[in-house]
């Protein structure tokens, strides 16, 4: 599940993408950056998350999250 809330960004502001464990709610992975082009910048963020098993496995409860 995801939630996107948009507003005009100031030049120094960063957007943050955060994944949490479905089992225990612990943070799995977070990436922050200044978003200027969602079409170009979002795919690498998802690749950073899904491309690394350490990012998709909960360090607290051990639950593994599969790519939908």
C-alpha positions, 0 to 999 in steps of 0.5 A: 500500500502506498500514499502520495501527498503532493504540494509545491516543494521549496528548492531545499526540500527533500522527498522521502520514500519509506518502506515499513515491515508488514509484520511488525511495522519497523522501518525497512528502507528509507531514501530521501532526495530533492525530487524534480522529475518523478518519472526519471527519479522514482524507478532507481529508488524502487530498484535500490529497495527491491534490488537488495535483500537486506532492504526487503528483509526486516531486521527486527522480525525477519519477515521477507517482503516479496516484490508485488 
